[in-house]
Amino acid sequence: MPSRASVLIALSASVTGLIGLIHLHYTLVADKFSPRDPDLKARLEVSSPVLTSRITMWKAWIGFNVSHAVGLLLFGSVYGYLALFRASVLIGSTYLLGVGGLVLVAYLVLCNVYWYSAPFRAIALALLLYVSGIVMAVTS
């Protein structure tokens, strides 16, 4: 049976994974990241970045959003698995705990600077659960 600390970290990972699933759905299915201005989307579909003419800005935009969602899903699945099935490895590794915390802090900063309030609140919750799990593990 997982400890309370492991459950908190797994909940943090679940929140992060859920955000990743929602982001992937919004990108590929719901089209939530399309511009409201259809003329802008048309221009993005034919404009290339300076880096290469092999892609359009629209393809780059979709690719960035999908890769972002994959990163959230990866974090959620790896840390969820570690918390529930390899808790001693996770809790015993300052490196893994530190990397996990840094990833969540980085997402929180990105949310605050570039995004809107819903992902900020979700990542803040994930970070709170994560830190609470670490504190519980260390103090018990």
C-alpha positions in Angstrom: 0.0 0.0 0.0 1.4 3.4 -1.0 2.3 5.9 1.8 0.4 9.2 2.2 3.5 10.9 0.8 3.5 8.7 -2.3 -0.2 9.3 -2.8 0.3 13.1 -2.7 3.1 12.9 -5.2 0.9 10.6 -7.4 -1.9 13.1 -7.2 0.4 15.9 -8.3 1.5 13.7 -11.2 -2.2 13.0 -12.0 -3.0 16.7 -12.1 0.0 17.3 -14.4 -1.0 14.4 -16.7 -4.6 15.6 -16.9 -3.4 19.0 -17.9 -1.4 17.3 -20.6 -4.4 15.3 -21.9 -6.5 18.4 -21.9 -3.8 20.4 -23.8 -3.5 17.6 -26.4 -7.3 17.5 -26.8 -7.4 21.3 -27.2 -4.7 21.2 -29.8 -5.7 18.2 -32.0 -9.4 17.8 -31.4 -11.1 20.9 -30.1 -9.0 23.4 -32.1 -8.9 25.7 -29.0 -5.5 27.1 -29.9 -6.6 28.4 -33.2 -6.7 32.2 -33.6 -10.1 33.9 -33.5 -9.1 35.8 -36.6 -9.5 33.4 -39.6 -7.2 35.6 -41.7 -4.4 35.2 -39.2 -4.7 31.4 -39.4 -4.6 31.6 -43.2 -1.4 33.7 -43.0 0.2 31.3 -40.4 -0.6 28.3 -42.8 1.5 29.9 -45.6 4.2 31.7 -43.6 7.5 30.0 -42.8 9.9 30.9 -39.9 13.3 32.3 -40.7 14.8 29.0 -39.5 13.5 26.9 -42.4 11.0 27.1 -45.3 10.2 23.4 -44.9 7.4 24.1 -42.4 4.8 26.8 -41.8 4.2 28.8 -38.7 0.9 27.0 -38.2 2.6 23.5 -38.3 5.2 24.8 -35.9 2.5 26.1 -33.6 0.7 22.8 -33.6 3.9 20.9 -33.1 4.9 23.1 -30.1 1.6 22.6 -28.5 1.6 18.8 -29.0 5.2 18.5 -27.7 4.2 20.6 -24.7 1.3 18.2 -24.0 3.6 15.2 -24.4 6.0 16.7 -21.8 3.2 17.1 -19.3 2.0 13.5 -20.0 5.6 12.2 -19.6 6.0 14.0 -16.3 2.6 12.7 -15.0 3.2 9.1 -16.1 6.8 8.8 -14.9 6.3 10.5 -11.5 2.9 8.8 -11.0 4.5 5.4 -11.7 7.5 6.2 -9.4 5.3 7.5 -6.6 2.9 4.5 -6.6 5.2 1.6 -7.6 8.8 2.7 -6.9 8.3 5.1 -4.0 11.6 4.1 -2.3 13.5 5.0 -5.5 11.7 8.4 -5.9 11.8 9.4 -2.2 15.3 8.2 -1.9 16.6 10.2 -4.8 17.4 13.9 -4.1 18.0 14.2 -7.9 14.6 12.9 -9.0 12.8 14.9 -6.3 14.7 18.0 -7.3 14.1 17.6 -11.0 10.4 17.0 -10.5 10.2 20.1 -8.4 12.1 22.2 -10.9 9.9 21.0 -13.7 6.8 22.1 -11.8 8.3 25.4 -10.8 9.2 26.0 -14.5 5.7 25.3 -15.6 4.3 27.6 -12.9 6.6 30.4 -14.1 5.5 29.8 -17.7 1.9 29.8 -16.7 2.3 33.0 -14.8 4.2 34.8 -17.6 2.7 33.5 -20.8 -0.6 31.7 -20.2 -3.9 32.2 -18.4 -5.2 31.5 -14.9 -6.6 28.0 -15.2 -3.3 26.2 -16.0 -1.6 28.4 -13.4 -4.0 27.2 -10.7 -3.7 23.6 -11.8 0.1 23.6 -11.8 0.1 25.5 -8.5 -2.1 22.7 -7.1 0.3 20.0 -8.6 3.3 21.8 -7.0 1.6 22.1 -3.6 0.7 18.4 -3.7 4.3 17.5 -4.8 6.0 19.6 -2.1 3.5 18.3 0.6 4.4 14.8 -0.4 8.1 15.4 -0.1 7.7 17.2 3.2 5.6 14.3 4.5 8.1 11.7 3.3 11.0 13.6 4.9 9.4 14.2 8.2 7.9 10.8 8.8 
